[in-house]
Amino acid sequence: MSEQINNPLHGITLKTILEELVNYYGWEELGQRVKINCFTNQPSINSSLKLLRKTAWARTMVEELYLATPLLSH
């Protein structure tokens, strides 16, 4: 349980993370920062969530960008 207490993403859903990043950067810049096809080719929250839930390396990149982005609620 102490792992979750020290986890800055504890209690924040992947959907919230993605929505905040899209609102902050927009799809175009998000696609430049995280090179994932679903961010650059007809992007949508739902298609991106499907990929991020299945692809650990992509999710890690998105979570790291979220933590490194100023002004986001984390």
ZAMILO-122430 format. One record per residue (C-alpha): chain; x, y, z. Coordinates in pm, 1 decimal, always signed. Each point is the difference from the previous one (the first is absolute). Layout:
+-------+----------+----------+----------+
| chain |       c1 |       c2 |       c3 |
+-------+----------+----------+----------+
|     A |        X |        Y |        Z |
...
+-------+----------+----------+----------+
This chain:
+-------+----------+----------+----------+
| chain |       c1 |       c2 |       c3 |
+-------+----------+----------+----------+
|     A |     +0.0 |     +0.0 |     +0.0 |
|     A |   +288.5 |   +239.5 |    +64.4 |
|     A |    +82.9 |    -25.1 |   -371.1 |
|     A |   -330.0 |   +169.2 |    -85.1 |
|     A |    +48.5 |   +274.0 |   +259.2 |
|     A |   +329.4 |    +93.2 |   -165.6 |
|     A |   -144.1 |    -26.4 |   -351.8 |
|     A |    -76.0 |   +351.2 |   -130.7 |
|     A |   -252.0 |   -147.7 |   -244.8 |
|     A |   -197.9 |   -186.1 |   +265.7 |
|     A |   -369.0 |    +79.3 |    -37.5 |
|     A |    +37.8 |   +161.9 |   -343.7 |
|     A |   -156.2 |   -197.2 |   -283.8 |
|     A |   +172.3 |    -49.6 |   -331.4 |
|     A |   -294.2 |   +174.5 |   -165.8 |
|     A |    +51.1 |   +308.2 |   +220.3 |
|     A |   +371.7 |     +4.2 |    -75.9 |
|     A |    -64.3 |    -20.9 |   -374.1 |
|     A |   -276.1 |   +261.9 |     +3.1 |
|     A |   +216.1 |   +245.2 |   +193.9 |
|     A |   +293.8 |    -53.0 |   -234.5 |
|     A |   -220.4 |    +52.6 |   -306.4 |
|     A |   -148.8 |   +315.1 |   +153.4 |
|     A |   +345.8 |   +131.6 |    +87.7 |
|     A |   +195.3 |    -92.7 |   -315.2 |
|     A |   -258.6 |    -85.6 |   -265.1 |
|     A |    +20.2 |   -315.2 |   -209.8 |
|     A |   +263.3 |   +133.9 |   -239.5 |
|     A |   +255.7 |    +94.3 |   +263.9 |
|     A |    -81.5 |   -307.5 |   +207.3 |
|     A |    +74.9 |   -212.4 |   -306.3 |
|     A |   +334.8 |   +177.2 |    -39.1 |
|     A |    +93.7 |    -50.2 |   +364.7 |
|     A |   -113.4 |   -363.7 |    +14.9 |
|     A |    +52.0 |   -173.1 |   -333.4 |
|     A |   -310.4 |   -217.6 |     -6.0 |
|     A |   -203.2 |    -37.4 |   -319.0 |
|     A |   -335.1 |    +25.2 |   +180.1 |
|     A |    +92.8 |   +358.0 |   +102.0 |
|     A |    +73.2 |   +108.6 |   -357.7 |
|     A |   -233.6 |   -202.5 |   -222.5 |
|     A |   -368.0 |    +78.8 |    +68.5 |
|     A |    +56.2 |    +37.9 |   +374.1 |
|     A |   -273.4 |    -61.6 |   +254.1 |
|     A |    -10.3 |    -60.3 |   +372.0 |
|     A |   -158.9 |   -344.7 |    -41.2 |
|     A |   +247.0 |   -134.7 |   -256.9 |
|     A |   +292.1 |   +138.4 |   +198.8 |
|     A |   -126.0 |   -155.9 |   +323.3 |
|     A |    -31.2 |   -340.2 |   -169.8 |
|     A |   +362.3 |    +16.5 |   -115.3 |
|     A |   +134.5 |   +136.1 |   +329.1 |
|     A |   -173.5 |   -271.1 |   +202.5 |
|     A |   +159.9 |   -271.3 |   -214.7 |
|     A |   +344.1 |   +152.5 |    -54.4 |
|     A |   +204.4 |    +46.8 |   +317.6 |
|     A |   +283.6 |   +201.5 |   -157.6 |
|     A |   -245.5 |   +248.3 |   -153.9 |
|     A |   -189.6 |    +40.6 |   +326.9 |
|     A |   +327.9 |    +59.5 |   +182.8 |
|     A |    +96.2 |   +272.7 |   -247.1 |
|     A |   -337.7 |   +172.6 |    +43.0 |
|     A |    +16.3 |    -22.8 |   +379.1 |
|     A |   +354.6 |   +140.2 |     +2.2 |
|     A |   -106.0 |   +290.8 |   -220.7 |
|     A |   -293.3 |    +67.5 |   +231.2 |
|     A |   +226.5 |    +11.0 |   +303.8 |
|     A |   +248.7 |   +226.1 |   -180.4 |
|     A |   -264.9 |   +243.8 |   -123.6 |
|     A |    -34.4 |   +313.3 |   +210.5 |
|     A |   -341.8 |   +124.0 |   +108.6 |
|     A |   -174.8 |   -336.1 |    -21.2 |
|     A |   -169.8 |   -118.9 |   +317.4 |
|     A |   +239.7 |   -255.8 |   +142.5 |
+-------+----------+----------+----------+
